[in-house]
């Protein structure tokens, strides 16, 4: 299967940010295909929710891989996968998982610097994580695997003390590990975004959040990639709940066809 890594990488260096359509199954991927999106990406939270799990690697990698295979088989868009913390403890385990995705034609992955233990998410030591990233990128290079590694740092998501300073410190460490992009979920202030993009030598990814500026403002601030995250999935199920309530209240299916 042809891998489109170089094409995907090039998208991150254009003036207009690449928009990633976040999906959770083949059906949602086909909607983005119909709308001619170039890139789709799994939302781990949305995939987990669709299978009855909480986010945080509660589903097994094998369960996740089945969903990814079905998405890859039905879409023509470039596919990137939210790999959470890697679904492995060691660089070797994580690299093996990434290689399996590469073999399916997946062009990129997200890997995050936080872990979920007993339902609680916490950020990991930045130096240790940077060392792990270097090992992972070396193992992939040794295997001849080209795949876009987008590092998610959770300084803002977890609202750590002095989140901006923490994010900037992690940016300096992570951008020298052989990865290709940096992802900051929950960053929303233009001033913060501009400081991150000014420091980073890698393309910056932000995610849908309340208060996130519009796409033109993000472009002007130097953002190169914009993700929807799990929010479309959440919105769709709110609409579903409202539709069901209306059917029950009206004792009729007619509202589905109006």
C-alpha angles and dihedrals in degrees: 000000000000114000116214098200096130092049090049093047091051091056089064092060099053124104095245113064117246112246115219116208106214115218139180104193142007092271094058090044091056090056090059090045090055089052091051098244111173094208135036128178134191118247105216091204092053094045091048092048092050089056095045097257133121118241116265107079095297089138115068121251088245091056091047092046091056090057091046091051091053092049092047091049095052106039133072093198123100108266127217122183130218100226095180107207091345102272089256141074100223132051088244093056092046093047091051090053091050091049090054089054092047089054088058090055096259109158101199148005138208117223121184135213095223132076134205116228121177089345095308122112120214134173118246130228108285097218093050091047092049089052090051091050091053090052092048094049091048093050091050092048090050088052091050092242119151112194131145110252112203111189115212114207116194101203092120097032090057093037091228116188110282090006095183094051090046091050092049092049090050091047090058091050100041099045090065096055100083096262124133109221145012126226126201112186115196096022104131110152114098092217091056093045092051091052092052095046091046092055099040124088088194130070114272125228124201130184138224110275136151106278096020108146121245121275096261091054090048090050091051089051091057101258114154103184134036124193131194095211117193096320100100089050090051092047093050092055091048088055090047091053091050091049092052091047090053092049091052093045093049095038087225143088093223094105089067091065102041 
